[in-house]
Amino acid sequence: MNVVVLVLLILLGVVLIQAAVWIPIIRSWRRKKAQFDATFAAEVVASGERTIVAPEAAVYRGATGTYGAVKGNGTILLTDHRLVFRKKSGGVVDIPVAKITGVSESKAFLRSRVGGMTHLVVATTDPAQVGFFVTDLAAWQRALDGVLAH
C-alpha cells in the first residue's frame, strides 16, 4: 500500500472519530442553550422583568467570591433585576442588580491576562468581583451603569 494512501486513510479515520465525538456534544450544548433560553424568557415574562441586553455569547472569567471560580463559555444577558450568565456546561451565575456596586474594565483579572482582551469586572456587595469577556465592553458598561442609576 502506498504511504500517501495510508496517511490519507489515517487522517480520514481521525476526522471521523473526532466528528463522532464532537457532533453529539455540540448538539447537546445547542439543545441545552435553546431550552435554557426558552425557560429563561418565560421566567422573565412571568416575573415582569424587562430585558436590557439580549442574550449574547460571552466568556465567564471567574469570581473572587461566592459566584464560582470555574471559567467557561456561555451566554450573558441583563434584565432590570439581574445579570445572568449560563455556561455551556450548564452552570448559572445569577447576580441580582441590587447587589451590583460597580462596573469596571481591566486587562488582568484574577492574576490572568488573555491575549490583550479586556475584562468586564462587576463588583458586588457579597463582597465579590466577577469577570467576563463580552463583545462590546463599552455597551455593557453603559447598560450596567444605566441599571445601577435606577
N, C-alpha and C positions, 0 to 999 in steps of 0.2 A: 504494500500500500504506500502510496506517495506520501511524503511528510506533510506537504501542504494540505492534502485532503484530511489527514489525521488531525492536524491543528484546527482546521475548519470544523471538523466533527466535535472536537473537544470544546471549541468556542460555542458551537450551537448547543451542546449539552449544558454548558454553564448558563447560557441565556435562558434555556427552557427551565432549568431548575430555579433560577432567580425569578422568572415570571411566575412559576408555580408557588413560590413563597410570597412574593410581594403583591400580586394581584388580590388574593383574599384579604391581606392586611389592609390595603388601600380601600377596598370595597367596604370593609368593616368600619374604617375611620369615616368614610363618607356617609355610611348609614347612621352611625352614631351622631355625627355632626348634624345631619338632617333631622334626626329625632330630637336632639337637644335644641336645635333652632326652633322647631315647631312647638316643643313643650315650653321653651322659654318665652316665645312670642305669645302663646296662650296665657302663660302666667303673668306677663306684663300687662296684657289687655285686661285680665281678670282683676289685677291689683290696682289698676288705674294709673300705673306708671307711664311716663312718656319717654320714648326713646330719643336720646340726644345725639348719639353717634351710633349709626347702624353697625351690625356685626361685621368685623373685618379680620383678616389674618394678622397675627402678631406673634411675638415670642415672649414667654414669661421668663424672667431672668432671676427669679428667686426673691426672697424677702429676709429681712433681719429679725422678724418676729414670728408671730403665730400663723402666717399665711403659707408656710411651706417653703422648703429650700429646693425642691426638685424642679429643675428648669424644663421647659418644653414648648413646642409649637402649639398653636391653637387659634382660638377666636376670641376677640375682645369686643366689648360693647359697653356703652354708657347710657344709663337711664337717669331720670331726675332723682332717683332714690339710691342707685348703687352702680358700682363699676364691677363688671363680671368678666372673668377670663376662664374659658373652658379649654383645657388641654386636650389634644388629640387622644392622649392615653386615657382620658376620662376624668381627671381631676378638675375640680372647680375652685377658683379663687373668687370669693364674693366679698367686696368691700363696700359697706354702706357709706353713702356720701356724707352722712353725719359724722363719720369717723375720720374723714379726709381732712387733714390740716394744711396741706400744701402740695404743690406740684413743682418739680424742677427737672432739669436735664443734667446729665453727667456722662462724660466719656467713659468713666470707670464706675462700676457698681459691684459691691461685694468682692473687692480686690480683683476684678476681672475687666479686661478690655477685649473688644471683639472688632477687629478689622476697621477701626476708625468709626464705628457706629456709635450713636449717642443714645443713652438710655433715657426713657421717661421714668422719673422716680416719683412715686406717690408716697407722701408721708401721712401716717395715721396716728390716732390717739392711743393706739394699743400699747406701747409705742412700737411702731414698725415702719420700715421703709420697704416698698415693693417696687421692683424694676420690670420694665417692659421694653421691647423694641417694637415700635409702631411705624407704619409707613409715613405718615405725615405728623411729625413731632409737634410742630407749631399749632396745627389744628387741634390736636389732643390737648395741648396746654390751654388753648383758648376755651375749648369746651369744658374742661375741668374747672378752670377759673370761673367761667360763667355759672356753672352749677354751684360752686362754692360761694359765689356772691349772693345767691338767693337764700 
